[in-house]
């Protein structure tokens, strides 16, 4: 069960980082609509 919790936490952290980077790029460069 601990493995599942660790994986879930890692997944959440990764998703938050991705959202943060996407938000930062859109703030810095609003001319480019790059969706990865």
Jmol script that loads the backbone (N, CA, C; Angstrom):
load data "model"
ATOM      1  N   UNK A   1       0.835  -1.203   0.000  1.00  0.00           N
ATOM      2  CA  UNK A   1       0.000   0.000   0.000  1.00  0.00           C
ATOM      3  C   UNK A   1       0.876   1.262   0.000  1.00  0.00           C
ATOM      4  N   UNK A   2       2.006   1.192   0.672  1.00  0.00           N
ATOM      5  CA  UNK A   2       2.889   2.355   0.708  1.00  0.00           C
ATOM      6  C   UNK A   2       3.357   2.719  -0.695  1.00  0.00           C
ATOM      7  N   UNK A   3       3.609   1.705  -1.531  1.00  0.00           N
ATOM      8  CA  UNK A   3       4.058   1.970  -2.896  1.00  0.00           C
ATOM      9  C   UNK A   3       3.008   2.776  -3.649  1.00  0.00           C
ATOM     10  N   UNK A   4       1.740   2.402  -3.482  1.00  0.00           N
ATOM     11  CA  UNK A   4       0.667   3.127  -4.171  1.00  0.00           C
ATOM     12  C   UNK A   4       0.629   4.577  -3.714  1.00  0.00           C
ATOM     13  N   UNK A   5       0.800   4.795  -2.421  1.00  0.00           N
ATOM     14  CA  UNK A   5       0.778   6.163  -1.890  1.00  0.00           C
ATOM     15  C   UNK A   5       1.939   6.970  -2.469  1.00  0.00           C
ATOM     16  N   UNK A   6       3.115   6.366  -2.519  1.00  0.00           N
ATOM     17  CA  UNK A   6       4.287   7.061  -3.055  1.00  0.00           C
ATOM     18  C   UNK A   6       4.063   7.420  -4.514  1.00  0.00           C
ATOM     19  N   UNK A   7       3.537   6.463  -5.287  1.00  0.00           N
ATOM     20  CA  UNK A   7       3.281   6.705  -6.708  1.00  0.00           C
ATOM     21  C   UNK A   7       2.267   7.830  -6.877  1.00  0.00           C
ATOM     22  N   UNK A   8       1.225   7.814  -6.057  1.00  0.00           N
ATOM     23  CA  UNK A   8       0.195   8.853  -6.142  1.00  0.00           C
ATOM     24  C   UNK A   8       0.794  10.224  -5.838  1.00  0.00           C
ATOM     25  N   UNK A   9       1.617  10.301  -4.801  1.00  0.00           N
ATOM     26  CA  UNK A   9       2.240  11.581  -4.426  1.00  0.00           C
ATOM     27  C   UNK A   9       3.154  12.064  -5.550  1.00  0.00           C
ATOM     28  N   UNK A  10       3.954  11.163  -6.104  1.00  0.00           N
ATOM     29  CA  UNK A  10       4.844  11.536  -7.200  1.00  0.00           C
ATOM     30  C   UNK A  10       4.040  12.036  -8.388  1.00  0.00           C
ATOM     31  N   UNK A  11       2.940  11.354  -8.686  1.00  0.00           N
ATOM     32  CA  UNK A  11       2.099  11.737  -9.821  1.00  0.00           C
ATOM     33  C   UNK A  11       1.506  13.124  -9.607  1.00  0.00           C
ATOM     34  N   UNK A  12       1.044  13.386  -8.393  1.00  0.00           N
ATOM     35  CA  UNK A  12       0.464  14.702  -8.077  1.00  0.00           C
ATOM     36  C   UNK A  12       1.529  15.789  -8.199  1.00  0.00           C
ATOM     37  N   UNK A  13       2.715  15.522  -7.656  1.00  0.00           N
ATOM     38  CA  UNK A  13       3.801  16.511  -7.738  1.00  0.00           C
ATOM     39  C   UNK A  13       4.151  16.792  -9.193  1.00  0.00           C
ATOM     40  N   UNK A  14       4.240  15.743 -10.008  1.00  0.00           N
ATOM     41  CA  UNK A  14       4.571  15.903 -11.419  1.00  0.00           C
ATOM     42  C   UNK A  14       3.509  16.734 -12.124  1.00  0.00           C
ATOM     43  N   UNK A  15       2.244  16.453 -11.844  1.00  0.00           N
ATOM     44  CA  UNK A  15       1.147  17.192 -12.478  1.00  0.00           C
ATOM     45  C   UNK A  15       1.194  18.662 -12.078  1.00  0.00           C
ATOM     46  N   UNK A  16       1.453  18.925 -10.801  1.00  0.00           N
ATOM     47  CA  UNK A  16       1.522  20.315 -10.332  1.00  0.00           C
ATOM     48  C   UNK A  16       2.672  21.045 -11.013  1.00  0.00           C
ATOM     49  N   UNK A  17       3.820  20.378 -11.145  1.00  0.00           N
ATOM     50  CA  UNK A  17       4.962  21.015 -11.797  1.00  0.00           C
ATOM     51  C   UNK A  17       4.646  21.317 -13.253  1.00  0.00           C
ATOM     52  N   UNK A  18       3.966  20.369 -13.930  1.00  0.00           N
ATOM     53  CA  UNK A  18       3.626  20.571 -15.335  1.00  0.00           C
ATOM     54  C   UNK A  18       2.663  21.749 -15.470  1.00  0.00           C
ATOM     55  N   UNK A  19       1.661  21.813 -14.602  1.00  0.00           N
ATOM     56  CA  UNK A  19       0.712  22.928 -14.641  1.00  0.00           C
ATOM     57  C   UNK A  19       1.437  24.243 -14.384  1.00  0.00           C
ATOM     58  N   UNK A  20       2.366  24.240 -13.440  1.00  0.00           N
ATOM     59  CA  UNK A  20       3.099  25.454 -13.101  1.00  0.00           C
ATOM     60  C   UNK A  20       3.947  25.916 -14.282  1.00  0.00           C
ATOM     61  N   UNK A  21       4.626  24.973 -14.946  1.00  0.00           N
ATOM     62  CA  UNK A  21       5.456  25.349 -16.093  1.00  0.00           C
ATOM     63  C   UNK A  21       4.594  25.872 -17.224  1.00  0.00           C
ATOM     64  N   UNK A  22       3.460  25.211 -17.476  1.00  0.00           N
ATOM     65  CA  UNK A  22       2.558  25.672 -18.532  1.00  0.00           C
ATOM     66  C   UNK A  22       2.066  27.080 -18.231  1.00  0.00           C
ATOM     67  N   UNK A  23       1.723  27.343 -16.985  1.00  0.00           N
ATOM     68  CA  UNK A  23       1.232  28.660 -16.590  1.00  0.00           C
ATOM     69  C   UNK A  23       2.333  29.704 -16.768  1.00  0.00           C
ATOM     70  N   UNK A  24       3.548  29.338 -16.357  1.00  0.00           N
ATOM     71  CA  UNK A  24       4.677  30.268 -16.480  1.00  0.00           C
ATOM     72  C   UNK A  24       4.937  30.594 -17.947  1.00  0.00           C
ATOM     73  N   UNK A  25       4.954  29.597 -18.809  1.00  0.00           N
ATOM     74  CA  UNK A  25       5.232  29.844 -20.223  1.00  0.00           C
ATOM     75  C   UNK A  25       4.144  30.712 -20.837  1.00  0.00           C
ATOM     76  N   UNK A  26       2.900  30.488 -20.435  1.00  0.00           N
ATOM     77  CA  UNK A  26       1.808  31.291 -20.997  1.00  0.00           C
ATOM     78  C   UNK A  26       1.913  32.723 -20.480  1.00  0.00           C
ATOM     79  N   UNK A  27       2.403  32.907 -19.266  1.00  0.00           N
ATOM     80  CA  UNK A  27       2.567  34.253 -18.718  1.00  0.00           C
ATOM     81  C   UNK A  27       3.717  34.968 -19.418  1.00  0.00           C
ATOM     82  N   UNK A  28       4.813  34.252 -19.653  1.00  0.00           N
ATOM     83  CA  UNK A  28       5.989  34.853 -20.280  1.00  0.00           C
ATOM     84  C   UNK A  28       5.725  35.128 -21.755  1.00  0.00           C
ATOM     85  N   UNK A  29       5.191  34.144 -22.449  1.00  0.00           N
ATOM     86  CA  UNK A  29       4.966  34.282 -23.890  1.00  0.00           C
ATOM     87  C   UNK A  29       3.511  33.971 -24.212  1.00  0.00           C
ATOM     88  N   UNK A  30       2.692  35.024 -24.319  1.00  0.00           N
ATOM     89  CA  UNK A  30       1.270  34.806 -24.586  1.00  0.00           C
ATOM     90  C   UNK A  30       1.015  34.698 -26.078  1.00  0.00           C
ATOM     91  N   UNK A  31       2.041  34.971 -26.888  1.00  0.00           N
ATOM     92  CA  UNK A  31       1.859  34.915 -28.340  1.00  0.00           C
ATOM     93  C   UNK A  31       1.860  33.480 -28.846  1.00  0.00           C
ATOM     94  N   UNK A  32       2.503  32.594 -28.109  1.00  0.00           N
ATOM     95  CA  UNK A  32       2.595  31.199 -28.545  1.00  0.00           C
ATOM     96  C   UNK A  32       1.617  30.332 -27.768  1.00  0.00           C
ATOM     97  N   UNK A  33       0.768  29.588 -28.504  1.00  0.00           N
ATOM     98  CA  UNK A  33      -0.164  28.688 -27.833  1.00  0.00           C
ATOM     99  C   UNK A  33       0.310  27.266 -27.979  1.00  0.00           C
ATOM    100  N   UNK A  34       1.395  26.953 -27.311  1.00  0.00           N
ATOM    101  CA  UNK A  34       1.961  25.603 -27.412  1.00  0.00           C
ATOM    102  C   UNK A  34       1.378  24.698 -26.344  1.00  0.00           C
ATOM    103  N   UNK A  35       0.661  23.671 -26.794  1.00  0.00           N
ATOM    104  CA  UNK A  35       0.093  22.700 -25.856  1.00  0.00           C
ATOM    105  C   UNK A  35       0.786  21.368 -26.030  1.00  0.00           C
ATOM    106  N   UNK A  36       1.453  20.913 -24.991  1.00  0.00           N
ATOM    107  CA  UNK A  36       2.161  19.643 -25.088  1.00  0.00           C
ATOM    108  C   UNK A  36       1.418  18.577 -24.319  1.00  0.00           C
TER     109      UNK A  36
END
end "model"
wireframe off; spacefill off
backbone 0.3
color backbone group
